[in-house]
Each structure stands twice: as C-alpha cells, then as structure tokens.
Amino acid sequence: MALVRGPGFEYELIRRPGQKRINIRISQAGKVTVSAPGELSTVQITSGVAAKRNWVLKHLTQLQANREQNDPLLRLMLRGVFHRVIMKKGRRKRGGVEIHEETLVVDTFDGSKEASLAVMEKWLMKLAKEELEKRAMSISAITGISFKRIFFRNQRTRWGSSSGLGNISLNWRIIMIPPAVRDYLIVHELCHQRHLNHSPAYWRLVKHYFPEYKKAEAWLKANRGIMGLFRE
C-alpha cells in the first residue's frame, strides 16, 4: 500500500495482480482507496484516477457536509432525536455523559475534544448493548425467528449482518437512529436467519413483519453518514 497525492485529494493505492480494472472506494470517514491491476503503470493509474476526479470530489464534499451537520461535539442524534452537546471539564478521570432533556453533558477530566469523543463513544456503545439486545430478543419473540447470539460491531459500511451459525451482528451506531428504523434493521437481520440472501422470498418475509421497509431503507440511505461518526 502507498499513499498517493491525487488530483485534489489523497488516496491509498493497492495493487492487485489479476484485477481487471481500477476500483475507487470512499469510506464514510472520507478515506479514498484505489485498487488497481498489478500490471498497470503509475501513469495509467494516475490517468484512471484523474478521470474520476469530479466523482470523487463530489462524494468527499457530500461526506464533509454530512459530518459537519452531524458533528457529535455539537449535536448528537440519540434514538432519532438530536441532542445539543455540551463539553464540561470535570473531576472524574473516566468521564461520563448525562442527559438533560435534549442536551447531553459530556464530562471529561481535561475537557478536550479527543477525550469527549472517547467518553461519548464508550457511553453510546454501552447503551447500545443494553437496549438493542433486549429489543432484538423482543422482536425475535414476536416474529418467532430465533437467533443464538448477538454481537455489536464497528462496521464501516454495514448496519448489520447475519450468519449461518445463527448469530446476528449490529452496528452499535444504531442506537442513534429512530426506533422504527432500528426495529427494521433487527427484522432485516432476523429474516436472514431464514434466507441468507436477498431473494424475492427474503423480501416477502421482511415485508410481512415490516410493511414499510422501503421507507426505512430510504432513511438509512439518506443518513449513511452516521456510520462515519467516531472514526479517525
């Protein structure tokens, strides 16, 4: 891997023998990764990336605007409701978060941005494990679709996943989104315990338990920037 200064942006270059074309991927955190066939020259790769310059810059601009709109040090969405964030310098070394109506008070030892983000992330992950596991068990009982274990992950591009071993995984950031959309994601992964694909039969099952799943999907698509929060 190598970091390359591109036409208006930097990207990480990965050469893969046998790959047929240049692929460009942009993470929710704004990291650009270019994978290219191993036999291509540097000039060819540079030219190929330059041809996609406008597309990359457009997406980076959108991501930046989304991050600014969802800056967790200014306001944070919790269960679908935006809360104003106040950073406070306190005496507790481990810090803590308190909720006062629609305001979150983040208490850290030094009051720094870095410490505040770390405390908020730890608090949100704990909240997610406490609330989402209970909700998943409740929806499992309602649908009659069981699972063995539930895991909370730090996925970069997924809200959740389901395995053939009977386990489901959820992105801990789901604690931020509206309860109805959260329930849809749980239904989505539970239905994969019956169909480990996205076949018509799978979507019929999803629709049976969550008729307005398309609205939830639209919300998730429009708010994908949440998956970029609390990342370096």
C-alpha positions in Angstrom: 0.0 0.0 0.0 1.1 3.5 -0.7 -0.3 7.0 0.0 -0.6 9.0 -3.2 -1.4 12.6 -3.7 -4.1 12.7 -6.3 -5.9 15.4 -8.3 -7.4 17.4 -5.4 -7.3 14.5 -2.9 -5.0 11.8 -1.4 -5.7 8.2 -1.9 -4.3 4.9 -0.7 -3.1 2.7 -3.6 -3.3 -1.0 -3.6 -2.0 -3.1 -6.5 -3.8 -6.4 -7.0 -2.4 -8.9 -9.6 -5.2 -10.4 -11.6 -7.6 -7.5 -11.0 -9.2 -6.3 -14.3 -10.0 -2.6 -13.7 -9.3 0.3 -11.4 -11.7 0.5 -8.5 -12.2 3.5 -6.2 -13.8 3.2 -2.8 -14.6 6.1 -0.4 -15.2 5.2 3.3 -17.8 7.0 5.4 -14.8 8.7 7.1 -13.7 10.2 3.8 -10.7 7.8 3.1 -10.2 7.2 -0.6 -8.8 3.8 -1.6 -7.8 2.9 -5.1 -7.1 -0.7 -6.1 -5.6 -1.3 -9.5 -4.4 -4.2 -11.6 -0.8 -5.0 -10.7 0.4 -4.8 -14.3 -0.7 -1.1 -14.8 1.9 1.6 -14.8 1.8 4.5 -12.4 1.0 6.8 -15.3 -2.0 4.6 -16.3 -3.3 4.5 -12.7 -2.9 8.3 -12.3 -4.8 8.9 -15.5 -7.6 6.5 -14.5 -8.0 8.2 -11.1 -7.9 11.7 -12.7 -10.8 10.6 -15.0 -12.9 10.0 -11.8 -11.8 13.3 -10.1 -15.2 15.0 -10.2 -17.0 12.0 -8.9 -14.6 11.6 -6.0 -14.6 15.3 -5.1 -18.4 15.3 -5.2 -18.6 12.4 -2.8 -16.0 13.9 -0.5 -17.8 17.2 -0.4 -21.1 15.4 0.5 -19.4 13.4 3.2 -17.8 16.6 4.7 -21.1 18.4 4.7 -22.7 15.4 6.4 -20.0 15.2 9.0 -20.4 18.9 9.8 -24.1 18.5 10.0 -23.7 15.6 12.4 -20.7 16.8 14.3 -21.1 14.8 17.6 -19.3 17.5 19.5 -22.0 20.0 18.6 -25.1 17.8 18.4 -25.7 14.1 18.5 -28.6 12.0 17.3 -29.8 9.6 20.0 -32.8 7.3 19.3 -33.6 9.6 16.3 -33.7 12.9 18.3 -30.9 15.4 18.0 -29.4 16.5 21.3 -27.2 19.5 21.9 -23.8 18.6 23.2 -22.0 20.5 26.0 -18.4 19.6 26.9 -17.5 20.0 30.5 -14.3 19.8 32.3 -14.8 17.8 35.5 -13.0 15.8 38.1 -13.8 12.3 37.0 -10.8 10.7 35.2 -13.0 8.3 33.4 -15.6 10.9 32.5 -19.3 10.4 31.9 -22.4 11.5 30.0 -25.6 12.9 31.4 -28.9 13.6 29.6 -30.9 16.7 30.5 -34.0 16.7 28.2 -32.5 17.2 24.8 -29.0 18.1 25.9 -26.0 15.8 26.5 -23.4 17.0 29.0 -20.1 15.3 28.4 -17.9 15.4 31.5 -14.1 14.7 31.0 -11.1 15.3 33.1 -9.5 17.8 30.7 -12.5 18.9 28.7 -10.7 18.2 25.4 -12.4 17.2 22.1 -10.4 14.0 22.0 -11.4 12.9 25.5 -15.1 14.0 24.9 -15.3 11.8 21.8 -13.8 8.8 23.5 -16.2 9.2 26.5 -19.2 9.6 24.2 -18.3 6.6 22.1 -17.8 4.4 25.2 -21.1 5.6 26.6 -23.0 5.0 23.3 -21.6 1.5 22.9 -22.7 0.6 26.4 -26.2 2.0 25.8 -26.4 0.1 22.5 -25.6 -3.2 24.1 -28.1 -2.7 26.9 -31.0 -1.5 24.8 -30.6 -3.3 21.4 -30.1 -6.8 22.8 -33.3 -6.5 24.7 -35.1 -5.1 21.6 -33.7 -7.9 19.4 -35.0 -10.6 21.8 -38.4 -8.9 21.9 -38.7 -8.8 18.1 -37.4 -12.4 17.9 -40.2 -13.5 20.2 -42.8 -11.5 18.1 -41.6 -12.9 14.8 -40.8 -16.4 16.0 -37.4 -16.2 14.4 -34.7 -17.1 16.8 -31.0 -16.3 17.0 -28.2 -17.7 19.1 -26.1 -14.7 19.9 -26.0 -11.0 19.1 -22.8 -9.0 18.6 -22.2 -5.3 18.4 -19.6 -4.3 15.8 -17.8 -1.3 14.4 -18.7 -1.9 10.8 -17.6 0.8 8.3 -20.2 0.1 5.6 -22.8 -2.1 7.2 -25.7 -1.5 9.6 -25.7 -5.2 10.4 -25.1 -8.7 9.3 -26.4 -12.3 9.9 -24.5 -15.6 9.8 -25.5 -19.2 9.0 -24.3 -20.1 12.6 -27.4 -18.4 14.0 -25.8 -15.2 15.1 -26.6 -11.6 14.2 -24.4 -8.5 14.3 -25.5 -4.9 14.6 -23.5 -1.7 14.2 -23.5 -0.1 17.6 -24.3 3.3 16.0 -27.9 2.0 15.5 -28.5 3.4 19.0 -28.5 6.8 17.3 -31.3 6.2 14.8 -35.1 6.4 15.1 -36.6 3.4 16.9 -38.7 2.4 13.9 -35.7 2.3 11.7 -33.8 0.4 14.4 -36.6 -2.2 14.5 -36.4 -2.6 10.8 -32.7 -3.4 10.9 -33.3 -6.0 13.5 -36.1 -7.5 11.4 -33.8 -7.4 8.4 -31.1 -9.4 10.1 -33.5 -11.8 11.7 -35.1 -12.6 8.4 -31.7 -13.5 7.1 -31.8 -16.4 9.5 -34.5 -17.9 7.2 -32.9 -16.7 4.0 -29.2 -15.9 3.8 -29.7 -13.9 0.6 -31.8 -11.0 -0.7 -34.1 -13.2 -2.8 -37.8 -12.3 -3.5 -38.7 -14.8 -0.8 -36.5 -12.9 1.7 -38.0 -9.6 0.9 -41.6 -11.0 1.2 -40.7 -12.2 4.7 -39.3 -8.7 5.6 -42.4 -7.1 4.2 -44.6 -9.4 6.2 -43.0 -8.3 9.5 -42.2 -4.7 8.4 -44.5 -3.5 5.7 -42.9 0.0 5.4 -39.4 -1.4 5.0 -38.8 0.8 1.9 -39.2 4.0 3.9 -36.7 2.6 6.5 -34.3 1.8 3.7 -34.6 5.3 2.3 -33.9 6.8 5.7 -30.8 4.7 6.1 -29.5 5.6 2.6 -30.0 9.3 3.3 -28.2 9.0 6.7 -25.3 6.8 5.9 -23.0 9.5 7.2 -23.8 8.3 10.8 -21.5 5.3 10.1 -18.7 7.7 9.6 -19.0 9.2 13.1 -16.5 8.3 15.9 -13.8 7.3 13.4 -10.3 8.6 12.9 
